[in-house]
Amino acid sequence: HPGGRGMRLHAQAIREHGTADERARRIAGTPADRTGWTATVSNTTSSTTGATAMLDGNNSTAWRSSNSSTAAKWAIINMGTLQTIKGLQLTPSYVSTNDNPTKITVSISTDSLTWTSQGTWTGTRPATGTTAANPDQKGIAFIAPVQTQYVRLDVTAVVSGSRSRIGE
């Protein structure tokens, strides 16, 4: 589809020149079918908070990274085939809002070996009064639609503490 598709996950926004854009809360277009998608993460604190929690369709679950302040914190989504997307729609973790990312570098790849940065999102915790049932969805809008199979989210800062969580 030439205009690209939105990809539903959980996090926040990128605009021109790789800076945060709170205006891009919702990515217009048809959400991509996530059938067959898989997720890989840098580390996790338990099997119940692993990579699959980002793709389980449940806003009340989330991937939770290790507690290490020095360990890398990243997630890679494999969409199974090349797809044209114009951004990501992410929902923050409501398990612990202090663990939500406040800075994410987003990269794409067609082969999971060579990565191209799409920019860095900088944001804040979920809005006051929002919940897993009524989430503060965040949009990460690419400057132009991209064709990719893999999307990598490198978390470089969180609200507070040393671990990160990403929900859907």
Secondary structure by P-SEA (a helix, b strand, c coil): cccbbbbbbcccccccccccccccccccccccccccbbbbccccccccccccccccccccbbbbcccccccccbbbbbcccbbbbcbbbbbcccccccccccbbbbbbbccccbbbbcbbbbbccccccccccccbbbbbcccccccccbbbbbbcccccccbbbbcc
